[in-house]
């Protein structure tokens, strides 16, 4: 079953620390957001394989936007 990784807040994608096809464990850092002049890590909600990444470095994203899918 696929699990969407959602943005916790409005921000800018600073760094993506995984790639499609990569195995991740629950709580692994997937990407870093810049919000309110702070770096916010976005972690995997579940263990699995990264199926798709919907953002790129430099993208401005809204709160609750889908960032990636883990299957």
Secondary structure by P-SEA (a helix, b strand, c coil): cbbbbbbcccccccccccccccccccccccbbbbcccbbbbbbbccccccccccccccccccccccccccc
